[in-house]
Amino acid sequence: METTPCYSRWNEQNVSTPDVDGFYNQLIALMERLSGQAAANGPLLKCAVGNLTPPGIYQTIYTFLQCNPDLSPQDCSDCLTSARFDVRNYFFGKKIGVIIYASCTIKVLDSVFYEPASIEALLLSANGTTSGNTTTTSVNPAAAPGGSPGSSEVRSAETYALQVPFRSIRDATNDFSESNKLGRGGFGVVYRGRLWDKIDVAVKRLSTDSSQGDIEFKNEVELVAKLQHRNLVRLLGFCLERSERILIYEFVPNASLDYFIFDPIKREQLDWDIRYKIIIGIGRGLLYLHEDSRLKIIHRDLKASNILLDAEMNPKIADFGLARLFDTDQTQGETNRIVGTYEYMAPEYVMRGHFSVKSDVYSFGVLVLEIITGQKNSSFRHEESTEVLLSYAWNSWREGTALNLIDPMLRSGFSGPEIIRYIHIALLCVQQSVAARPTIAAVNHMYSSNSLNLPAPSQPAFFMPGGIGSSSNTSSGGENKCRNLIQISAQDIDMITELYPR
């Protein structure tokens, strides 16, 4: 597959519509769909045609895409993706144009320049379909030779349009310059970039030894491509070329929640109104994943570092590498590969590999308590004692001193009873019994209705700072106040084949 030399021509006449962006969004969407069709059209013919009549133009625009027939489906898709970006770069604001690469072509004209019936007949013939006794040979792009290693894992229709050439990402990040680096994690490095000189993006470049492997990468692309909600981070594209595995997200300027909430200086910026908005937004995003989207998704790694904050401090749930897709009537699943972040894991998941929507609810409860206190569950400190946040929250609740949980940096501007109610709901979420925990729909209803009577929470599951199997207790002043502390036995540990902290 070759993208050079490149030949391009376009008409100097501008598009006759005030909404140029809207026109090009529709045109690019059409070309994205046709690119997938052309790439999948078998070894004899790789082309696709289509047209659109955008509002405000009242003239049909005709589009033709074609690749050399000997290209693999992946190479055809890559070539047409590069050509699509050049259409936007070179022709923006113009009505018609032509891009011709060495291996593929895109034409956009305002008059019909092909015979639709002939094109259709050629496609039917090339794909093994004949009139009369119809037999269709479907082409599986994933099985075609010549694709990039691992790229066969990402092949759904939704993801065809999201593929971005590596060279475009390299240009967007100034060759992954140090000045554009936003942060580093176990998976690799995140860079800020400006794609096509128009869109601010966050580029997540996975390292070759990343803890997020091919399975997690496929998961994230396939799932997030199908999700649209204001409280979920939006996936704009991905790249799988040679050894590169790159995810491109909308740029969220205020980093992640842990950047603010666990910093003794920065969390002063988070008054109760902002913390309230963050809690409610996370709950709405989780409700969308569990019940309101066309999919049913268990996130499995809900934590402060996976909550991004936009310019208005609205939360966006991120990192779907560990998420699991469920059937709409499925309620739980299990795994022998325990992955995630220990301090946020529900006990049934750590001990037996069982996960469900209630596992996410447990993580959400931990997160709410961290937002209210400004401290981590794993290293909560109060006066001279260090213990798990959940144990301190439970003891404070039983003793009627839950106000001690509130971050002193809030100082004023909040309602004590309101925050106490939020602590109450969080404790309902982290109860040891899976059945006793509310669904996220019920949680959101509790938040929105102050007149709703809440049930008393039962004891949560506690995990000690010493780790799995720790014999330490959650004591305060030498008194053990957690009589039913969950301990994980050697037999339980045998049930866990691998533990991957993140």
C-alpha positions in Angstrom: 0.0 0.0 0.0 1.4 3.4 -1.1 0.1 6.8 -0.4 2.7 8.6 -2.4 2.8 10.1 -4.9 -0.4 12.0 -4.3 -2.4 14.0 -6.8 -5.2 16.4 -5.9 -7.5 18.9 -7.6 -10.5 20.8 -6.4 -12.9 23.4 -7.6 -12.3 26.9 -6.3 -16.1 27.4 -5.9 -17.1 27.4 -2.2 -19.9 25.3 -0.7 -23.1 27.4 -0.9 -24.2 26.9 2.7 -23.6 28.9 5.9 -23.0 25.6 7.8 -19.7 24.5 6.2 -18.8 22.4 9.2 -22.2 20.6 9.1 -21.7 19.8 5.4 -18.3 18.4 5.8 -19.4 16.3 8.9 -22.0 14.7 6.7 -19.6 14.2 3.8 -16.9 12.7 6.0 -19.5 10.4 7.6 -20.6 9.2 4.1 -16.9 8.6 3.2 -16.3 6.7 6.4 -19.2 4.4 5.6 -18.1 3.9 2.0 -14.5 3.2 3.1 -15.7 0.2 5.1 -17.7 -1.1 2.2 -14.9 -0.7 -0.3 -12.3 -2.4 2.0 -14.7 -5.3 2.5 -15.6 -5.8 -1.1 -13.5 -8.8 -1.8 -10.3 -9.5 -3.9 -11.8 -8.6 -7.3 -13.2 -5.1 -6.8 -12.6 -2.6 -4.0 -14.9 0.3 -4.6 -18.0 2.0 -3.2 -20.3 4.8 -4.3 -22.8 7.0 -2.5 -24.4 10.4 -2.5 -26.0 12.9 -0.2 -28.1 16.1 -0.4 -27.1 18.2 2.6 -29.7 20.7 4.0 -29.2 24.2 2.6 -27.5 23.1 -0.6 -30.3 21.5 -2.5 -27.9 19.7 -4.8 -26.8 16.1 -4.6 -23.1 15.4 -4.0 -21.8 12.2 -5.5 -18.9 10.3 -4.0 -16.7 7.5 -5.3 -14.0 5.6 -3.4 -11.7 2.9 -4.9 -8.6 0.9 -3.9 -6.3 -1.2 -5.9 -7.9 -4.7 -5.9 -4.8 -6.5 -4.6 -4.7 -4.5 -1.3 -5.7 -6.3 1.9 -8.8 -5.0 3.5 -6.7 -3.3 6.2 -4.4 -1.6 3.7 -7.4 -0.4 1.7 -9.0 1.0 4.8 -5.8 2.7 5.8 -5.3 4.2 2.3 -8.8 5.6 2.2 -8.6 6.9 5.7 -5.5 8.9 4.8 -7.3 10.2 1.6 -10.3 11.2 3.7 -8.2 13.4 6.0 -6.7 15.1 2.9 -10.2 15.8 1.6 -10.8 17.8 4.9 -7.3 19.4 4.9 -7.2 20.5 1.2 -10.9 20.9 0.2 -12.5 22.4 3.3 -15.0 24.9 2.2 -14.9 23.7 -1.4 -17.7 21.8 -3.1 -15.9 19.2 -5.2 -12.5 17.7 -5.5 -10.4 14.6 -6.3 -7.6 12.9 -4.3 -5.6 10.2 -6.1 -3.0 8.2 -4.2 -0.8 5.5 -5.7 -3.1 2.9 -4.2 -6.5 4.5 -3.7 -8.8 7.3 -5.0 -11.6 9.5 -3.7 -13.8 11.7 -5.9 -16.4 14.1 -4.7 -18.4 15.8 -7.5 -21.7 17.7 -7.8 -22.8 15.7 -10.9 -23.2 12.0 -11.4 -20.1 10.5 -13.1 -20.8 6.8 -12.8 -23.6 4.5 -13.8 -25.1 3.3 -10.5 -26.6 0.1 -12.0 -23.3 -0.9 -13.5 -21.5 -0.3 -10.3 -24.1 -2.4 -8.4 -23.8 -5.2 -11.0 -20.0 -5.2 -10.7 -20.1 -5.4 -6.9 -22.7 -8.2 -6.9 -20.5 -10.1 -9.4 -17.3 -9.5 -7.4 -18.8 -10.7 -4.2 -20.1 -13.9 -5.6 -23.8 -13.0 -5.9 -25.7 -14.1 -9.0 -29.3 -13.5 -10.0 -31.8 -16.3 -9.7 -30.5 -18.7 -7.1 -28.7 -16.1 -5.0 -25.6 -17.1 -3.2 -23.5 -14.5 -1.4 -19.9 -15.0 -0.3 -19.2 -12.7 2.6 -15.7 -11.4 3.1 -14.3 -11.4 6.6 -11.8 -8.5 6.7 -10.2 -10.0 9.9 -9.2 -13.1 8.0 -7.5 -11.4 5.1 -3.7 -11.6 4.9 -1.5 -8.6 5.0 -3.1 -6.6 7.8 -1.3 -5.1 10.7 -0.5 -7.4 13.6 -3.4 -7.4 16.1 -5.6 -5.2 13.8 -7.9 -8.1 13.1 -9.1 -7.7 16.6 -10.8 -4.4 15.8 -13.2 -4.9 12.9 -16.7 -3.8 13.7 -18.5 -1.4 11.4 -18.4 1.4 14.1 -14.6 1.2 14.3 -13.8 1.4 10.6 -14.4 5.1 10.6 -12.2 5.7 13.7 -8.9 4.5 12.2 -6.3 7.3 12.1 -3.0 7.0 10.3 0.1 7.0 12.5 1.6 9.9 10.5 -1.5 12.1 11.3 -1.0 11.3 15.0 2.7 12.0 14.9 2.0 15.4 13.2 -0.7 16.2 15.8 1.6 15.6 18.7 4.7 17.2 17.1 6.3 13.8 16.9 5.3 12.9 20.5 7.3 15.8 21.9 8.1 16.1 25.6 6.4 19.5 25.7 3.1 17.8 24.7 3.3 15.1 27.3 0.3 15.1 29.8 1.2 12.2 31.9 2.5 8.6 32.2 0.9 5.5 33.5 1.5 1.7 33.5 0.0 1.6 30.0 2.3 4.2 28.5 2.2 8.0 27.9 -0.6 10.4 27.2 0.1 13.4 24.9 -1.9 16.5 24.0 -2.3 17.0 20.3 -4.2 19.0 17.7 -5.5 16.7 15.0 -5.9 18.1 11.5 -5.1 21.5 13.0 -8.7 21.7 14.2 -9.4 19.3 17.1 -7.7 19.2 20.5 -7.2 15.6 21.5 -5.5 13.4 24.2 -3.4 10.7 22.6 -2.9 7.6 24.7 0.2 5.8 23.3 0.6 2.3 24.8 4.1 1.1 25.4 5.2 -2.3 24.1 5.3 -3.6 27.7 2.0 -2.0 28.7 -0.2 -3.5 31.3 -3.0 -2.8 28.9 -2.6 -5.6 26.3 -4.2 -6.4 23.0 -7.4 -7.7 24.7 -7.8 -4.5 26.7 -7.1 -2.4 23.6 -9.7 -4.2 21.5 -12.1 -3.8 24.4 -11.7 -0.1 24.7 -12.0 0.6 21.0 -15.0 -1.7 20.4 -16.9 -0.6 23.4 -16.3 3.1 23.6 -16.9 3.5 19.9 -20.5 2.6 20.6 -21.0 4.9 23.6 -22.3 8.5 23.6 -23.0 10.3 26.9 -21.9 13.6 28.3 -20.4 11.8 31.3 -18.3 9.4 29.3 -15.1 10.4 27.7 -15.5 10.3 23.9 -13.2 8.1 21.7 -12.3 10.0 18.5 -10.0 7.5 16.9 -7.4 4.8 17.2 -4.3 3.6 15.4 -3.0 0.0 15.0 0.0 0.2 12.7 3.0 -2.2 13.1 3.7 -2.2 16.8 1.8 1.0 17.6 -1.4 0.9 19.7 -2.8 4.4 20.1 -6.1 5.7 21.4 -7.3 9.2 20.6 -9.8 10.8 23.0 -11.4 14.2 23.3 -9.2 16.5 25.2 -10.4 17.1 28.7 -8.5 20.1 30.1 -8.8 19.6 33.9 -7.0 16.2 34.1 -8.4 13.5 36.4 -10.3 13.7 39.7 -7.4 12.2 41.7 -5.2 15.1 40.5 -7.5 17.5 42.5 -9.2 15.5 45.2 -6.0 13.9 46.8 -3.9 17.1 46.6 -4.0 19.2 49.8 -3.8 22.4 47.8 -5.7 21.7 44.6 -8.7 20.2 46.3 -9.4 23.6 47.9 -10.8 24.4 44.4 -13.5 21.7 44.9 -16.2 23.3 46.9 -19.3 21.3 47.8 -21.2 22.4 44.7 -18.4 21.1 42.4 -18.1 17.8 44.4 -21.9 17.4 44.3 -21.8 17.9 40.5 -19.0 15.3 40.1 -20.9 12.7 42.2 -24.1 13.2 40.3 -22.4 13.1 36.9 -20.5 9.9 37.7 -23.8 8.3 38.8 -25.5 9.4 35.5 -22.7 8.0 33.4 -22.8 4.7 35.3 -26.6 4.5 34.9 -26.1 4.9 31.1 -23.6 2.1 31.1 -25.7 -0.3 33.1 -29.2 0.5 31.9 -29.7 3.3 29.3 -27.3 2.5 26.5 -28.0 0.0 23.8 -25.3 -2.1 25.4 -25.0 -3.2 29.1 -21.5 -2.6 30.3 -19.7 -3.3 33.6 -16.8 -0.9 33.9 -14.8 -2.9 36.5 -12.2 -0.2 37.1 -14.1 2.8 38.4 -11.7 5.0 40.4 -10.6 8.6 40.9 -7.9 8.4 38.2 -10.4 7.2 35.7 -12.7 10.2 36.2 -11.7 13.0 33.9 -12.9 16.6 34.4 -13.8 19.0 31.6 -13.5 22.8 31.6 -16.6 23.2 33.6 -15.5 20.4 36.0 -18.1 18.0 34.6 -17.0 14.4 35.2 -16.4 11.9 32.4 -15.8 8.2 33.0 -12.7 7.0 31.2 -10.6 3.8 30.6 -12.8 1.0 29.4 -9.9 -1.5 29.0 -11.3 -3.8 31.6 -15.0 -3.3 30.8 -17.2 -6.3 30.1 -20.2 -6.3 27.7 -23.3 -8.1 29.0 -26.5 -9.3 27.4 -29.4 -7.0 28.4 -30.9 -9.7 30.6 -27.6 -10.9 32.1 -26.9 -9.9 35.7 -23.5 -11.2 36.6 -20.3 -12.8 35.3 -17.1 -14.4 36.6 -13.5 -14.5 35.7 -10.3 -16.2 36.9 -8.2 -13.2 36.0 -8.6 -10.5 38.7 -7.8 -7.1 37.3 -8.4 -3.6 38.5 -7.5 -1.5 41.5 -7.5 -3.3 44.8 -8.9 -0.5 46.9 -12.0 -0.1 44.8 -12.7 -3.9 44.2 -15.9 -5.4 45.6 -15.1 -8.4 47.9 -16.9 -11.0 45.8 -14.7 -10.0 42.9 -11.5 -10.2 44.8 -12.3 -13.5 46.5 -14.3 -15.4 43.8 -13.9 -13.5 40.6 -17.6 -12.6 40.5 -18.6 -9.3 39.1 -21.9 -7.6 38.3 -23.4 -4.1 38.1 -23.3 -4.2 41.9 -19.5 -4.5 41.7 -19.5 -1.1 39.9 -21.9 0.2 42.6 -19.4 -0.8 45.3 -16.6 1.1 43.5 -18.9 4.1 43.2 -19.6 4.1 46.9 -15.8 4.1 47.7 -15.4 6.9 45.2 -18.1 9.0 46.8 -16.5 8.6 50.3 -13.2 9.7 48.8 -14.8 12.8 47.2 -16.4 13.8 50.5 -13.3 13.2 52.7 -10.6 14.2 50.2 -8.6 11.1 51.2 -7.9 7.7 49.6 -9.6 4.6 50.8 -6.2 2.8 51.1 -4.5 5.4 53.3 -7.2 7.3 55.2 -5.8 9.4 58.1 -7.6 10.9 61.0 -5.7 12.5 63.9 -3.1 9.9 64.9 -4.7 6.8 63.3 -4.3 5.3 59.9 -6.9 2.9 58.6 -9.1 2.1 55.7 -11.6 4.8 54.9 -14.5 2.4 54.8 -13.9 1.2 58.3 -13.6 4.7 59.7 -16.8 5.8 57.8 -18.7 2.8 59.2 -17.5 3.4 62.8 -18.3 7.1 62.5 -21.8 6.4 61.2 -22.6 3.9 64.0 -21.3 6.4 66.6 -23.2 9.4 65.2 -20.0 11.3 64.3 -20.2 11.1 60.5 -19.6 14.9 60.3 -16.0 14.1 61.1 -15.7 12.5 57.6 -16.2 15.8 55.8 -13.1 17.3 54.3 -12.1 20.3 56.5 -11.2 22.2 53.3 -14.9 22.5 52.6 -15.2 24.7 55.7 -18.4 26.4 54.7 -21.0 26.6 51.9 -22.4 23.1 52.4 -25.3 21.6 54.2 -24.3 19.1 56.9 -27.5 17.0 56.6 -27.1 16.9 52.8 -23.6 15.5 53.0 -24.6 13.1 55.8 -27.2 11.8 53.4 -24.5 11.3 50.7 -22.4 9.4 53.2 -25.4 7.2 54.1 -26.0 6.4 50.4 -22.3 5.6 49.9 -22.4 3.2 52.8 -25.4 1.5 51.2 -23.3 1.0 48.1 -20.3 -0.6 49.9 -22.3 -3.2 51.9 -20.7 -6.6 52.1 -23.9 -8.3 50.8 -24.3 -7.9 47.1 -28.0 -8.3 47.3 -28.2 -5.5 49.9 -26.5 -2.9 47.6 -28.8 -0.7 45.6 -28.6 -0.5 41.8 -27.2 2.7 40.4 -30.7 3.6 39.2 -31.9 3.4 42.9 -28.8 5.4 44.0 -29.6 8.2 41.6 -33.2 8.3 42.8 -32.0 8.5 46.4 -29.8 11.5 45.4 -32.6 13.3 43.6 -35.3 12.8 46.3 -34.5 14.1 49.7 -37.8 13.0 51.0 -37.1 9.4 50.3 -36.5 7.3 53.5 -33.2 5.5 53.3 -32.7 2.0 54.8 -30.0 1.6 57.4 -26.7 0.3 55.9 -25.2 -2.9 57.0 -21.5 -3.4 57.6 -19.3 -2.9 54.6 -16.5 -5.1 53.4 -13.2 -4.0 54.8 -9.7 -4.6 53.4 -6.7 -3.8 55.4 -3.6 -1.8 54.4 -1.5 -4.9 54.8 -3.0 -6.4 51.7 -4.6 -9.8 51.0 -4.6 -12.0 54.0 -3.6 -9.3 56.4 -4.3 -10.0 60.0 -4.3 -6.3 61.0 -7.5 -4.8 62.2 -9.2 -1.4 61.8 -8.6 -0.2 65.3 -8.9 3.2 66.8 -7.4 3.8 70.3 -6.6 0.1 70.6 -10.2 -1.1 70.4 -11.2 -3.4 67.5 -14.5 -2.0 66.2 -14.8 -4.3 63.2 -15.9 -7.6 64.6 -16.9 -9.1 61.2 -13.9 -8.1 59.3 -13.6 -10.0 56.0 -10.5 -12.1 56.0 -9.3 -13.9 52.8 -8.0 -17.4 53.4 -5.3 -19.3 51.6 -8.1 -21.3 50.0 -9.6 -18.0 48.6 -6.2 -17.0 47.3 -5.9 -20.3 45.4 -9.1 -19.3 43.5 -7.3 -16.2 42.2 -5.0 -17.2 39.4 -3.6 -13.7 38.7 -3.7 -10.3 40.3 -3.0 -7.3 38.2 -3.0 -4.0 40.2 -3.4 -0.9 38.1 
